Amino acid sequence: MEIKKYTEYTLTIEENKTEILFHLNSPKLERFFKAEEVLGLNEWQNEGIEIFIKKLLKSASHESETVVIGVDREGDDLKITLSAFEEKILKLICEGVRAFYEKKELHVSRMFGSFVVLQKKGEILQAVKATPIPIKYCPLMIKLLKEVGGESAEVLIKTLQIEDEEKQTQNMCKLINEVVIKGGYFDTNRPLNSCEANVLFGASETISSAMEAGRLDCSVIVSNNLGTIITTNASNTQGAVKRMTGLFYSSPSAKLVKTAEESGIIPVFPYTAKIDQLAGVKEAIRLGFKNIAVSVAWQDNILHKELKSLEKNGVKIFKFGLCSTGISEEAALSMRQGADIVWSCASKYVKEYIAPNSMAQVGIKIPVYIMTQRGLDLAFNHLLKLDNSLAKIDLKKFACPVFYNRKGKIEVIDKSNLHSCTNCPHPCV
């Protein structure tokens, strides 16, 4: 018996039988919504996949001597039993799973702390469900919305001040439809190379600067219609995310996978678009990368300890904690212990556990906290790109330096001289 494990399936080859255990990509929407609210949506993505694969294999049976013994769904796995192993049959199954998911497209994104489900209905992708918006104000999101959102953005911003949750979620879905989807964020024809920085000190911007400086070999990030990916240069790191506001589940696109590969991007789950950053880092290490940046979002910030444990044999992992609004206390403690850089968003636990333990800070309204010397090296490298006059500053003079933008120049003060922010996200959750 020979057993081979891959990111998306396990292959067991015996003398008279081959078993392919294909690991399905289940949305598990109960992470974001009450279980009873998403019963139909939760199963919709995988419903009927075994029937689809059976028909696909039957239609190809006249071109192969391999006999299909069985196709069965076992929870989050699809078990396919064949009389023998054929590479072309394996490829047919992989591409069949992707085609099935692509037809039944589903994504989970986030804006203003609200989780939004996007579903393809009748060939049209649209936002169909959103959670109530937990915060009333975020200066960065309002700035970005006003730049691209038009009337829908203005309506949503006004809605944030009322308590009608149903109206809030309706307007959130409308905004996603009008701005995010129509804006091409999920367009599978989109390019994946870009030099355009979308925010002054974002994760992808910081990673891209580090790659340009030769400090990083690759990054493990997520992208719409691709899931977890490994990017290999500054251009495809920036281009793969654009203005993405958070991605927690996605469906694959054969066309975009091809674009990714042509752009020097490695999709870790090319057939399911699964998001699994731990698996992504393991794959990057297997491929021989040594200096690896990885971003983890929301409750996945509990992964920092496991990610740190992979630093062996000269491998360095630069860990970025993102999308922290609404994270658990456990996730915040994990960030404190293992992250190199943490984006605060509107998290009360980041304020409680991360802020007092940071060694430096970037920004005042929505602080980015630097937790390690390794993180400070990457952050300062990006800040130098924004303002090279910082090279003259002796950081040793500051107990905890705070870098902030003032009229296009980066200023530095000590944290002890920092006044309370009057324009920060609120309430923190």
N, C-alpha and C positions, 0 to 999 in steps of 0.2 A: 504493500500500500504506500502511495506517495501523497502527502498532504502539502499543499502550497497555499499560503495565506497572502492575500492582496488587500488593498485598502477597501475594495467594494465587494469582494467575494472570497470564499474559501473553496479551493478545488481539491477534491479527494479522488485519486485515480487508483482503481483496483484492476485486477486482471480482466474481469468480465463486466465491470460497472464503473461509471464515473458519476460523481455527485458534485453539483455546483450549488453551493449555499450562497445565494446572492443577498447581501445585506440591504434591505430597503431603507428609504429615507422617510421616516414618519415624522410629521410636524409636531406631534405632542403639544397641541395648542393649550392644554391645561396648564402649561407653564405660565401662560399670559392671561388666560381667561378662566372663568368658572367652568368646570368640566361640563356641566349641563348646557352651557351656552354654545358649545362647539362640537357636540356629538357628531353631527352630520359632516361638518367641515373636517374634523379630525381624520375620518376614515376615507373621505372623498378622494384624496390623492392616490391611495393604494387600492381602492375598491375595484375589483375586476382584473387586477394585473396578472393573476395566474391564468385566467381564461384567455387574456390577450397573448401571453407567451405560448400557451398551448396551441392556439391557432397559428401563430407565427411559425412554430416548429413543424406543425402539420403541413403548412404550405411549402416548407422547404424540404420535406421528407423525401420527395422524388429525386432530389439532387444529392442525397446522402445515404449511406448504408447504416448510419447510426439510428438505433431505435430509441424512441422516447419512452421510458418506463413510467415516469410520473412527473407531474408539476403540481406542487402543493405549497400553500401558504402556511407558514408556521410563525405566527406572531409578526415580528419585524424582519423575518427572513423568507425568501422564496427558495424552496428546495426543488431543484431540477435533477432528476435521475435519468441517466443515459446509458446505453449499452456499451459505449466506448467514448474515448475523448477525440474530439475534432476541433482544431483551432477555429475553423470557420463557423462551427456551431456556437462556440463560446462567444465569438465576436457578434454573431447574430443575436444572441441573448442579451449581451451588454447594450448593443445599439437598440434592441427592442425595448428594454427597460427605459432607456433615455427617451425614446420616441413616445412611450406611454406617459412619462412624466411631463414631457414637453407639451403634449396635447392637453394634459390636465394641470396646467401651470398654477402654482401656488407660491406665495412669498409671505414672509412676515417682516415688516419694517417698523420703524419707530420715529416719532416726531413729538416734541414737547413732552416726552415721557410716555406718550400714548402708543401702545402696540396696535399695529394695523395689519389686517389680513387682506392680501390682494389675491384675487382668484380669476382665472380665465373662464369667462362664460360666453359661449357662442363665438369663439375666436377673439373676444375682446377682454383684455385684462382690466380689472377694475377693483377698487377698494370696496370690500363688502362688510367689514366689521372692524370696530376700533374699541379700545378700552377707554374709560373716562380719562381726561387729561389731568394729571396729578399736580402740575405746576401752573401758576398764573402768569409768570413772566420769565423770559429768558432773553437777555439783550442780543446774544449772537443769533438765535433762531429768528427773532423778530427782524434783525438786520438782513439776514439771508432771505427771509420770506418777502420782505418789502422789495428786495432787488429783483425777484423772479416771480412772486406770487400773484401780483395784481389784486383784483377784487376779491378772489377767494381767500387770499391771505388776510386782507383787511377784515373780512367777515369773521374768520377764525380768531383773529387777535381780539376782536370785540367780544366774541363768545367766551373767551377765557375768563372774563370778569363776571360771568353769570353762573348760577349753580345748576342749570338745566343740563344734566349729563347726556341725555338723549340728543339734545341739540348740538352739544359739543362733539359727540361722536359722529353725527351726521355731517357736520361741517368739516371734521377732520378727514372723513372719507372723500368728501367733495374736493378738498384741497389736494389730497393725494392724487385723485383722478386728474384734476386740472393742471397741477404743477409738476408732480413727480412723474406720473405716467406719460402725460402729453409732452413733458420736458425731455423725454427720451432716456430716463434713468434705467428703464427695463427694456430698452430697444436693443434687440439682439444683432442689429446692424452697426452698433456703435463701435468706434475705434477704441483701442485699449492702450494707446500711447498718448501721453499728454505732459506738457511742461507747465501747465497752468496751476498755480497755487490757489486754492479756494479759500483758505483761512490763513491767518498769519502764522499760527503755531499749532497746526494740526498734526496728527500722528503720521499720516502719509507724507506730509511736507517734511517732517523731521527725519523720517526714514529715507526719503529721496535725497535730502542733503547729505546724510551719512553715506549713502551709496556713492554719490558723486565724489565724496572725499576719500573713498576707499575704506571706510570704517566698517561697512557691512557687506556681506556677500549676497544675502537674499533676505526676503521678508515673507512671513506667513501671515496673510491677511485674508479678508473675505470680499467677494464681489458678486453682484447680482447675476443670476443665471450661471454661475460658476461654483459658488460655495467657497470652500477653503482653497486658496491658491498659493503658489510659491512664486513671487516676483523676483526678477534677477537684475533689474536696473532701475534708475531713478524715473525714467519715462513710463515704464509699464506699471510701476508702483503707484504713481500719481494718476495715471490714466485708468487704472482698474477700479478706482473708488470714486473719482470725481467728487460730487457733493453728497455722497451717500450719507443718510442720516441714521443709519443703524440697520443691520441685516441679521436676522436670527433664523431664517429658514429660506430656502430658495429652490427653484426647479431648474433643471439643466437646459442648455441650448446647444445642439450639435454645431450650429453655425458659429456661436460665440466661443465654443471650445476650440474650434479650428483657428479663429482669430487670435485667441489667447496663445496657442502654440506657435503661431507665426510671429507673435509679438514677444516671444521669449518668456512667456508665462507658463508655469506648470500647474494645470488643474489636478488637485490631489484626488478628487472624486469626479472624473469627467463624465460619468454616466448617471450620477444621482445628484450632483451639486450639494452634497452633504457639507455641513459646517462642523468641523471637528479640528480645533486648533492644535490639540495635543498630537493627534495623528499627523497633522500637517508638519509639525516640527520634527517628529520622528522620521517622516519621509524626507525632509530636507537634510537631516543628518545622514540618512541612508544614501542620499545622492552625493554626499561628500562636502556639503557646505559647513563652514566652521563658525562664522560670525553671523548669527541669525537673529533678526528682529521678529517678534510675534506680538500681535494685538489680540487681546481677549476682551470680550464685552459682557456687561451686565453680570449675571450670576456665574458666568464662566470664569470670573475673576478668582474663583476658588481654586483654579488650576495652577496658580503661580508656584506652589510648592512642588507639584509634579513636574512642571516645566524646569524648575531649577535643578531637579534631580537628574535631568538629562545632560547637564553640563559635565561631560567627561571627555577624555582623550582630545583635549584642546578645543572642544566646542564651547562657544560662549553664546548665551541666549539673552537678548536684550528684550525685556518684558514690558509691554505697554498695557496699562489698565484703562479701558475706555467705557463709555456709556454707563456711568455709575449711578445715575438717577434710579432710586428705588432698590439698590442692592441690599442684600442682607448684611447683618453684622459680621457673619462668618466670612463673607466675600471681602468685606473691607479689611478685616484682620489679615486675610490672605494677601491682600495687596500690600499692606504695611510690611509684611514679612518677606515678600518675594518680588514685588514689582520694582522696576527701575524708574518709570515715569507714570504718573497717575493723572488723568483728566477728571476734575472734580464734578463737572456737570451740576446737578442740583441734589447732591447726595448729603444727607445729614451725617451718615457714618464716615464719609470721607472727611468732612469737617472735623468730626470727633476724633478719628483715629489716625488719619493720614496727615492732615495739616500740621499738627504739633510735632510730628516726627520727620518732617521733610527737611532736607538740607539746603534746598533752594526752591524758588517759585518763579513761574513765568505767568505774567498777566495778573490782573487784580479783580476784574469783574467775574471771570470764570477761571479761577486759578488752575494752572497745571503744576503739580507738585513733583519735584525731583527727589527721589528717595535714595539714590546711590551715586557714587562717584562716576560709575559707568554711565548712568543716566545723565549726569551733569555734562559729561564729555560730549554726548550726542546732542543734548539741548544747546550747549554753548556753540557747538559747531554750526547748528542751524541759525542761531542768533547772530553769529559772525557773518553769515551769508546775508542776513537782513541789514546788518549795520557793522561794517568792518572796523569802525572806530572802537568797538568793544575790546579789540586786541590790546589796547593801551591800559585797560583796567586791571588792577590787581585784585582778584576775587578774594584773596586771603584777608583783605581788610574788612570783609563782611562776615558777620556771624552766620547769617542766613540771607544771601542776596535775593532780591526780588527784581526781576526784569520786567519792564512794561513799556508799551509803545506810547510815545508822546510826540505827536505831530510828525510821524514818520521816522523818528529817531528812537533807539532803544536806550532807555534810562535805567540806572541801577540804584536801588536804595537798600538799606538793611531792613529786614522784616520788622524790627523793633520800632521803626519810624513810619510804619504803614498805618494809615487811618482806616477806619471802618468803611467798607464799600457801601455806597448808596444806590448802586445800579446793578445788583447781583441777582441771579435767579432766585425766585421764591415762590412758594415755600419749599424748603429742602425736605426731601422725603427719602 
